[in-house]
Amino acid sequence: MKKDSKSGLCIQCAISIILILVICNTHVQLFTLAKDKMQLAKKNAQQEVVLEENTVEEQTTVEIAQALQERIEIVTARAAQERKVEEQYITIEQITIDKEMDLTKATGISKEDFRILMQNLKPDTSGFFENNSDKIYDLCKEYQLNEILFCGLIAAESGWNIASNHRNTNNYISMMAKGKLISYSSVEEGLEAAAKLLHNKYLTEGGSCYYGKTLSCVQKRFCPNSSTWVNLVYGCMKQVVQ
């Protein structure tokens, strides 16, 4: 009986141990499974973050591409507009002048053609008009002067070779103060002073010397005692376009 009791006890102990081992193994498996699930969830979360970042990057790339495309379209449209304006220029051969012309109206030629016109200006033996063609063109545009008038007036007042007294003072249309030519520090300053004077005082309504926008109107105050001034200036203008 005692042996049987011991045997039964041993069996019970063995069963208990087996049950404990089974339980422990189950717990280990459950822990491992839970750990795997956590790692999988973490991995999925990381993938979602990467996906979101990629999506944001793709959206940003698309936005940049759209902005770039819009910029290209704006630049293209502006270039087309500029070409359209250029197409509205007349040629050198189409320039027309007359004594009663509005001196505030531009010739209608491009800056490039004006440069060519000055390069081919035979009376300009000193190269003054050729060397300053861009400045003359820009000033005429800024101060609403006809380019041929401005060149003709300079030639009439200073001579085609630019007389020494005008060259030394950078005063090209005989602007006077106290009976003497006003002196300017540079060619550019002198040319701008001339263009500004013509625009403000002689060719703009309300100007102190304004009588109208033709040569004969300007002559009334610019050179009132001369009966030949209009023909002199107009003759020089004709030499510019010949």
Protein Blocks (a to p, Z undefined) as FASTA:
>chain_A
ZZmmmmmmmmmmmmmmmmmmmmmmmmmmmmmmmmmmmmmmmmmmmmmmmmmmmmmmmmmm
mmmmmmmmmmmmmmmmmmmmmmmmmmmpccfklpccdfkbcfkbcfhiafklmmmmmmmm
mklmnommmmmmmmmmmmmmmnopafklmmmmmmmmnojnopaklmmnopanopaeehia
cddfbfklmmmmmmmmmmmmmmgghiakbgbjcfklmmmmmmmmbcklmmmmmmmmmmmm
ZZ
